[in-house]
Amino acid sequence: MGANVDDLDLPYLDLLNAQSRAERRVLLDGARDHWLVRIPNGYLVTSYEDSVALLRDRRFHQFAAKLADLVDNPEFNARRRPSILTTEGDEHGRLRRIVAPAFTPKAADRLRPYMREVMDRLLDPLVPTGRIELVADVCDPYPIPIICRLLGAPEEDWKLFSRWAGDLLRIFNFNFAQDLPIIMQAQDEVGAYVRAMIERRRATPADDLLTDLIAAEEAGDKLSTEELESMAIAVLIAGTDTTRNQLACTVALFTEHPDQWTLLAERPELGPRAVEESMRLLGAIGGTSRFASEDVEFKGVVFPKDTAISASFVAANRDEHIFADPETFDITRESASPHLTFGSGIHYCLGAWLARAELQEALPILARRLPDLTVDGAIEWKPNTVGIWGPARLPLAFTPN
């Protein structure tokens, strides 16, 4: 039996008080000689291989499942229901097996023409001006109509979906006293909306994800109405905030590398590699947390039950043992190892192919239509404590064409 992690003399990183992403990077860079460090809310793994091992170890469970335990509100806690985002073991495996065929590259590909249509429509009135505030003008509205189309909801309801996604994600602000009424109202509204959609699709199937999920089965096992509702809401939340923040992060990164922006405009076929490289170097999700479901011995160290341990994607995606010249942004890079921004193991992002498709279609269009891109003022970043991070404001100038 190894040593108890609480008894080890480990480096301490005060990541919670780091004022910027850059400060967090400096702290993480200083910890590269240690595979494990202590942080204010538990422990952190810093290398690529150890992060993959942690995320694939089924004895460590999603920390998101414990979020509700932090809320002292009986009404809110009574609403808890199983979700693919938080379940583990056989229950998670069952849900994943049933729905996996609906989240294939082929399923995402059928939306690509519509993705291009949405992006061009957003840019058409802005391109002649030579200026754009990318977050409000493009990133925020871009994924919502696509999620509407994916689920089979009318496109004109995209503002409803956008508000619901934003309100439901307030849970990660940990400001429960102020936010819980808003969160619960959004739960009620989106739940009623989705249940009505399910009934319509059961009566009249269509070419959309909700119909696929209703029809999905594995060895005769199908999703219940409650599970369908939970899955649709998970798609709304995960498919909205991640994509719009990652798109803003990616374009912000390109503004620091104008040669790569020009290259992408000239060679749009590099879009897929540009997506992977930007997610590696500036991901909207900087890491993910797990907790020990029992006393776990991991790499010769014992983590007592309920101990929180996180994988740092920021550090792992820059691991020089995995990525050659890891600080260089190169959209022609080919790597044998994937970045970890989509995670790893059984909780690997179910919507990864959809997110990839959205970014792969958006980036070449942006590079072609916004040439000579520069930052037009200060970039405002969201607090580094939020779960899904990116620019709050990204003012840009370019040559109208």
DAURBEL-V39233 format. One record per residue. N is the residue number from 0. RES is the residue in one small letter. SS is DSSP state (H for helix, E for strand, C for the rest). PSI is psi in radians with two decimals (NA if undefined). OMEGA is omega in whole degrees, -180 to 180 (* if undefined). Layout:
N & RES & SS & PSI & OMEGA
N & RES & SS & PSI & OMEGA
//
This chain:
0 & m & C & 2.32 & -178
1 & g & C & -3.13 & 180
2 & a & E & 2.56 & 176
3 & n & E & 2.29 & -176
4 & v & H & -0.56 & -178
5 & d & H & -0.30 & -178
6 & d & H & -0.09 & -176
7 & l & C & 2.60 & 176
8 & d & C & 1.58 & -175
9 & l & C & 2.65 & 173
10 & p & C & 2.56 & -179
11 & y & E & 2.22 & 177
12 & l & E & 2.08 & -180
13 & d & C & 1.22 & -175
14 & l & H & -0.48 & -178
15 & l & H & -0.53 & -177
16 & n & H & 0.05 & 174
17 & a & C & 2.27 & -173
18 & q & C & -0.21 & -177
19 & s & C & 2.91 & 176
20 & r & H & -0.61 & 180
21 & a & H & -0.73 & 179
22 & e & H & -0.69 & 177
23 & r & H & -0.71 & 178
24 & r & H & -0.79 & -180
25 & v & H & -0.78 & 179
26 & l & H & -0.77 & -179
27 & l & H & -0.66 & 178
28 & d & H & -0.62 & 180
29 & g & C & -0.21 & -178
30 & a & C & 0.18 & -173
31 & r & C & -0.34 & 179
32 & d & C & -0.05 & -178
33 & h & C & 2.24 & -180
34 & w & C & -0.34 & -177
35 & l & E & 2.30 & 177
36 & v & E & 2.81 & 178
37 & r & E & 2.40 & 176
38 & i & E & 2.94 & -174
39 & p & C & -0.57 & -175
40 & n & C & 0.41 & 179
41 & g & E & -2.28 & -177
42 & y & E & 2.78 & -175
43 & l & E & 2.30 & 174
44 & v & E & 2.36 & -171
45 & t & C & -0.32 & -177
46 & s & C & 2.81 & -179
47 & y & H & -0.93 & -175
48 & e & H & -0.68 & 179
49 & d & H & -0.57 & 176
50 & s & H & -0.77 & 178
51 & v & H & -0.76 & 180
52 & a & H & -0.73 & 179
53 & l & H & -0.85 & -175
54 & l & H & -0.36 & 179
55 & r & H & -0.08 & -180
56 & d & C & 1.94 & -173
57 & r & C & -0.06 & 175
58 & r & C & -0.30 & 175
59 & f & E & 2.20 & -175
60 & h & E & 2.77 & 180
61 & q & E & 2.21 & 180
62 & f & H & -0.41 & 179
63 & a & H & -0.47 & 179
64 & a & H & -0.36 & -179
65 & k & H & -0.11 & -178
66 & l & H & -0.80 & -177
67 & a & H & -0.45 & 178
68 & d & H & -0.37 & -179
69 & l & H & -0.15 & -175
70 & v & C & 2.10 & 178
71 & d & C & 1.27 & -178
72 & n & C & 1.81 & -176
73 & p & H & -0.69 & -179
74 & e & H & -0.76 & 179
75 & f & H & -0.78 & -177
76 & n & H & -0.48 & 178
77 & a & C & -0.29 & -179
78 & r & C & -0.12 & -175
79 & r & C & 2.41 & 178
80 & r & C & 2.72 & 180
81 & p & C & 2.46 & 178
82 & s & C & 2.58 & 178
83 & i & C & -0.35 & -180
84 & l & C & -0.35 & -173
85 & t & C & -0.26 & -179
86 & t & C & 2.84 & -179
87 & e & C & 3.02 & 170
88 & g & H & -2.45 & -175
89 & d & H & -0.64 & -179
90 & e & H & -0.77 & 178
91 & h & H & -0.76 & -180
92 & g & H & -0.70 & 179
93 & r & H & -0.88 & -180
94 & l & H & -0.76 & -177
95 & r & H & -0.76 & -179
96 & r & H & -0.70 & -177
97 & i & H & -0.76 & -171
98 & v & H & -0.27 & -174
99 & a & H & -0.72 & -179
100 & p & H & -0.34 & -180
101 & a & H & -0.12 & -176
102 & f & H & 0.66 & -180
103 & t & C & 2.87 & 173
104 & p & H & -0.68 & -180
105 & k & H & -0.69 & 179
106 & a & H & -0.67 & 178
107 & a & H & -0.62 & -176
108 & d & H & -0.53 & -177
109 & r & C & -0.24 & 178
110 & l & C & -0.08 & -175
111 & r & H & -0.78 & 178
112 & p & H & -0.69 & 180
113 & y & H & -0.63 & 176
114 & m & H & -0.79 & 179
115 & r & H & -0.69 & 179
116 & e & H & -0.78 & -180
117 & v & H & -0.78 & -179
118 & m & H & -0.80 & 180
119 & d & H & -0.67 & 179
120 & r & H & -0.68 & 178
121 & l & H & -0.64 & -175
122 & l & H & -0.48 & -172
123 & d & H & -0.86 & -179
124 & p & H & -0.22 & -174
125 & l & H & -0.54 & -175
126 & v & H & -0.72 & -179
127 & p & C & -0.31 & -175
128 & t & C & -0.44 & -178
129 & g & C & 0.06 & 179
130 & r & E & 2.63 & -177
131 & i & E & 2.50 & 169
132 & e & E & 1.73 & -163
133 & l & H & -0.66 & -175
134 & v & H & -0.97 & -177
135 & a & H & -0.66 & -173
136 & d & H & -0.56 & -172
137 & v & H & -0.99 & -170
138 & c & H & -0.81 & -179
139 & d & H & -0.83 & -177
140 & p & H & -0.30 & -172
141 & y & H & -0.93 & -172
142 & p & H & -0.35 & -172
143 & i & H & -0.84 & 177
144 & p & H & -0.53 & 179
145 & i & H & -0.71 & 176
146 & i & H & -0.69 & 176
147 & c & H & -0.84 & 180
148 & r & H & -0.71 & -179
149 & l & H & -0.80 & -178
150 & l & H & -0.29 & -178
151 & g & C & 0.38 & 178
152 & a & C & 2.65 & 177
153 & p & C & 2.44 & -178
154 & e & H & -0.55 & -178
155 & e & H & -0.17 & 178
156 & d & H & 0.18 & -174
157 & w & H & -0.56 & 180
158 & k & H & -0.62 & 174
159 & l & H & -0.84 & -179
160 & f & H & -0.71 & -179
161 & s & H & -0.77 & 180
162 & r & H & -0.76 & -180
163 & w & H & -0.76 & -180
164 & a & H & -0.80 & 180
165 & g & H & -0.72 & -178
166 & d & H & -0.71 & -180
167 & l & H & -0.57 & -179
168 & l & H & -0.10 & 176
169 & r & H & -0.30 & 179
170 & i & H & -0.51 & -178
171 & f & H & -0.05 & 175
172 & n & H & -0.30 & -180
173 & f & C & 0.42 & 176
174 & n & C & 1.17 & -168
175 & f & H & -0.66 & -177
176 & a & H & -0.70 & -177
177 & q & H & -0.63 & -168
178 & d & H & -0.41 & -174
179 & l & H & -0.74 & 177
180 & p & H & -0.68 & 179
181 & i & H & -0.76 & -180
182 & i & H & -0.79 & -178
183 & m & H & -0.62 & 176
184 & q & H & -0.73 & 178
185 & a & H & -0.70 & 177
186 & q & H & -0.78 & -180
187 & d & H & -0.80 & -176
188 & e & H & -0.84 & -177
189 & v & H & -0.57 & 177
190 & g & H & -0.80 & 179
191 & a & H & -0.72 & -180
192 & y & H & -0.84 & -176
193 & v & H & -0.69 & 179
194 & r & H & -0.67 & 177
195 & a & H & -0.69 & 177
196 & m & H & -0.73 & -179
197 & i & H & -0.76 & 180
198 & e & H & -0.72 & 179
199 & r & H & -0.73 & -177
200 & r & H & -0.51 & 175
201 & r & H & -0.62 & 179
202 & a & H & -0.67 & -177
203 & t & C & 1.57 & 179
204 & p & C & 2.66 & -180
205 & a & C & 3.12 & 179
206 & d & C & 1.29 & -179
207 & d & C & 2.98 & -176
208 & l & H & -0.71 & -177
209 & l & H & -0.73 & 176
210 & t & H & -0.74 & 178
211 & d & H & -0.71 & -179
212 & l & H & -0.64 & 177
213 & i & H & -0.69 & -178
214 & a & H & -0.32 & -174
215 & a & C & 2.40 & 174
216 & e & E & 2.76 & 179
217 & e & E & 2.00 & -176
218 & a & C & 0.70 & 177
219 & g & C & -0.07 & -179
220 & d & E & 2.32 & -179
221 & k & E & 2.90 & 179
222 & l & C & 2.44 & 173
223 & s & C & 2.95 & 177
224 & t & H & -0.71 & 179
225 & e & H & -0.69 & 179
226 & e & H & -0.66 & 176
227 & l & H & -0.77 & 179
228 & e & H & -0.80 & -180
229 & s & H & -0.71 & -179
230 & m & H & -0.75 & 179
231 & a & H & -0.70 & 179
232 & i & H & -0.66 & 177
233 & a & H & -0.71 & 178
234 & v & H & -0.73 & 180
235 & l & H & -0.84 & -177
236 & i & H & -0.94 & -175
237 & a & H & -0.57 & -175
238 & g & H & -0.15 & -177
239 & t & H & -1.11 & -171
240 & d & H & -0.64 & -179
241 & t & H & -0.84 & -176
242 & t & H & -0.79 & -176
243 & r & H & -0.59 & 177
244 & n & H & -0.70 & 180
245 & q & H & -0.66 & 178
246 & l & H & -0.74 & 179
247 & a & H & -0.74 & 176
248 & c & H & -0.76 & -177
249 & t & H & -0.82 & -180
250 & v & H & -0.67 & 176
251 & a & H & -0.71 & 178
252 & l & H & -0.72 & 179
253 & f & H & -0.56 & 180
254 & t & H & -0.38 & 177
255 & e & C & -0.12 & -177
256 & h & C & 1.22 & -175
257 & p & H & -0.48 & 178
258 & d & H & -0.61 & 179
259 & q & H & -0.58 & 176
260 & w & H & -0.77 & 178
261 & t & H & -0.74 & 179
262 & l & H & -0.72 & 180
263 & l & H & -0.67 & 177
264 & a & H & -0.65 & -179
265 & e & H & -0.53 & -177
266 & r & C & 1.31 & -177
267 & p & H & -0.35 & 179
268 & e & H & -0.20 & 176
269 & l & H & 0.01 & -179
270 & g & H & -0.86 & -180
271 & p & H & -0.74 & 179
272 & r & H & -0.63 & 179
273 & a & H & -0.66 & 178
274 & v & H & -0.86 & -178
275 & e & H & -0.71 & -178
276 & e & H & -0.68 & 179
277 & s & H & -0.61 & 177
278 & m & H & -0.53 & 176
279 & r & H & -0.79 & -171
280 & l & H & -0.52 & 179
281 & l & C & 1.34 & -178
282 & g & C & 2.56 & 177
283 & a & C & -0.33 & 177
284 & i & C & 1.98 & -174
285 & g & C & -0.13 & -180
286 & g & E & -3.13 & 179
287 & t & E & 2.66 & -174
288 & s & E & 2.58 & 175
289 & r & E & 2.92 & 171
290 & f & E & 2.63 & -179
291 & a & E & 2.11 & -179
292 & s & C & -0.20 & 178
293 & e & C & 3.12 & 172
294 & d & C & 2.08 & -173
295 & v & E & 2.25 & 170
296 & e & E & 2.05 & -176
297 & f & E & 2.07 & -178
298 & k & C & 0.70 & 177
299 & g & C & 0.14 & -180
300 & v & E & 2.36 & 180
301 & v & E & 2.17 & 175
302 & f & E & 1.94 & -179
303 & p & C & 2.70 & 179
304 & k & C & 2.39 & 179
305 & d & C & 0.02 & 176
306 & t & C & 2.32 & 178
307 & a & E & 2.33 & 177
308 & i & E & 2.37 & -175
309 & s & E & 2.70 & 171
310 & a & E & 2.24 & 178
311 & s & E & 1.90 & 176
312 & f & H & -0.55 & 179
313 & v & H & -0.80 & -180
314 & a & H & -0.79 & -176
315 & a & H & -0.67 & -178
316 & n & C & -0.11 & 176
317 & r & C & 0.30 & -178
318 & d & C & 2.02 & -176
319 & e & C & -0.26 & 175
320 & h & C & -0.23 & -178
321 & i & C & -0.73 & -175
322 & f & C & 2.11 & 178
323 & a & C & 2.37 & 179
324 & d & C & 1.04 & -167
325 & p & C & -0.37 & -179
326 & e & C & -0.13 & -178
327 & t & C & 2.30 & 176
328 & f & C & 1.94 & -174
329 & d & C & 1.86 & -175
330 & i & C & 0.00 & 172
331 & t & C & 0.05 & -177
332 & r & C & 2.38 & 170
333 & e & C & 2.24 & -177
334 & s & C & 2.44 & 178
335 & a & C & -0.35 & -178
336 & s & C & 2.35 & 179
337 & p & C & 2.70 & 170
338 & h & C & 2.89 & -176
339 & l & C & 0.15 & -175
340 & t & C & -0.46 & 173
341 & f & C & 0.01 & -180
342 & g & C & -2.84 & 179
343 & s & C & 2.84 & 178
344 & g & H & -2.78 & -172
345 & i & H & -0.32 & 179
346 & h & H & 0.31 & 173
347 & y & C & 2.42 & -172
348 & c & C & 2.03 & -179
349 & l & C & -0.59 & -179
350 & g & C & 0.39 & -176
351 & a & H & -0.71 & -178
352 & w & H & -0.58 & 176
353 & l & H & -0.79 & 179
354 & a & H & -0.76 & 178
355 & r & H & -0.82 & -178
356 & a & H & -0.77 & -180
357 & e & H & -0.76 & -180
358 & l & H & -0.68 & 180
359 & q & H & -0.59 & 179
360 & e & H & -0.62 & -176
361 & a & H & -0.77 & -170
362 & l & H & -0.86 & 180
363 & p & H & -0.61 & 177
364 & i & H & -0.79 & 179
365 & l & H & -0.75 & -179
366 & a & H & -0.65 & -180
367 & r & H & -0.69 & -172
368 & r & H & -0.24 & 179
369 & l & C & 1.20 & -178
370 & p & E & 2.82 & 178
371 & d & E & 0.77 & -173
372 & l & E & 2.28 & 176
373 & t & E & 2.75 & 175
374 & v & E & 2.28 & -175
375 & d & C & 1.16 & -175
376 & g & C & -2.92 & -177
377 & a & C & 2.40 & 172
378 & i & C & 2.23 & 175
379 & e & E & 2.17 & -178
380 & w & E & 2.59 & 174
381 & k & C & 2.77 & 178
382 & p & C & 2.47 & -176
383 & n & C & 0.02 & 178
384 & t & C & -0.21 & -179
385 & v & C & 2.66 & -177
386 & g & C & -0.76 & 178
387 & i & C & 2.04 & -163
388 & w & C & 2.74 & 175
389 & g & C & -3.03 & 177
390 & p & E & 2.41 & 170
391 & a & E & -0.47 & 179
392 & r & E & 2.31 & -178
393 & l & C & 1.44 & -180
394 & p & E & 2.32 & -175
395 & l & E & 2.64 & 172
396 & a & E & 2.66 & -179
397 & f & E & 3.00 & 179
398 & t & E & 2.04 & 180
399 & p & C & 2.49 & 177
400 & n & C & NA & *
//
